[in-house]
Amino acid sequence: MRSTITVSIPEEIRGELDRLSRSEGVSRSDVVRESLRDYIFLRRFRALRKSMAARASRKGIFTDQDVFDTVS
């Protein structure tokens, strides 16, 4: 199921959105949908990373090498 939302954006961003959608041959909606997916993914990733970093530091894991050593 789909729903429609209305979003207010500055003209400058609208112009960039229009240029991008034309150059990629996709609709504005496609660009906005993909952007929102990326944004949501990034927010979830950052929250998970923050949570895991706190747990890791309590176990003495601070660097990528520490992670590698732990899982190897």
C-alpha positions as CSV (number, residue, x, y, z in Angstrom):
1,M,0.0,0.0,0.0
2,R,1.2,3.5,-0.8
3,S,0.4,6.8,0.8
4,T,1.1,10.4,-0.2
5,I,2.8,13.0,1.9
6,T,3.5,16.6,1.2
7,V,6.9,18.0,2.0
8,S,8.0,21.6,1.9
9,I,11.6,22.1,0.6
10,P,13.6,25.2,-0.4
11,E,13.7,26.1,-4.1
12,E,17.4,25.4,-4.2
13,I,16.8,21.8,-3.2
14,R,13.9,21.5,-5.5
15,G,16.1,22.6,-8.4
16,E,18.8,20.0,-7.4
17,L,16.1,17.3,-7.1
18,D,14.8,18.2,-10.6
19,R,18.2,18.2,-12.2
20,L,19.1,14.9,-10.5
21,S,15.8,13.2,-11.5
22,R,16.3,14.4,-15.1
23,S,19.9,13.3,-15.3
24,E,19.1,9.8,-13.9
25,G,15.9,9.4,-15.8
26,V,13.8,8.7,-12.7
27,S,10.9,10.6,-11.1
28,R,11.3,13.0,-8.2
29,S,9.3,10.5,-6.1
30,D,11.9,7.8,-6.9
31,V,14.8,10.0,-5.8
32,V,13.0,11.0,-2.6
33,R,12.0,7.4,-1.8
34,E,15.6,6.2,-2.2
35,S,16.9,9.1,-0.2
36,L,14.5,8.3,2.7
37,R,15.5,4.6,2.6
38,D,19.2,5.7,2.8
39,Y,18.5,8.1,5.6
40,I,16.5,5.5,7.6
41,F,19.2,2.9,7.1
42,L,21.9,5.4,8.2
43,R,20.0,6.4,11.3
44,R,19.5,2.7,12.3
45,F,23.1,1.9,11.6
46,R,24.4,4.8,13.7
47,A,22.1,3.8,16.6
48,L,23.3,0.2,16.4
49,R,26.9,1.2,16.1
50,K,26.5,3.5,19.2
51,S,24.9,0.7,21.2
52,M,27.6,-1.9,20.1
53,A,30.5,0.5,20.7
54,A,29.4,1.0,24.3
55,R,29.2,-2.8,24.8
56,A,32.5,-3.4,23.0
57,S,34.4,-0.8,25.1
58,R,33.2,-2.5,28.2
59,K,34.9,-5.7,26.9
60,G,38.1,-3.8,25.9
61,I,37.4,-3.7,22.2
62,F,38.2,-0.3,20.8
63,T,39.7,-0.7,17.3
64,D,39.1,-2.6,14.2
65,Q,42.1,-4.8,15.0
66,D,40.5,-5.6,18.4
67,V,37.4,-6.8,16.6
68,F,39.5,-8.8,14.1
69,D,41.5,-10.4,16.9
70,T,38.3,-11.2,18.8
71,V,36.5,-13.0,16.0
72,S,39.6,-14.7,14.5
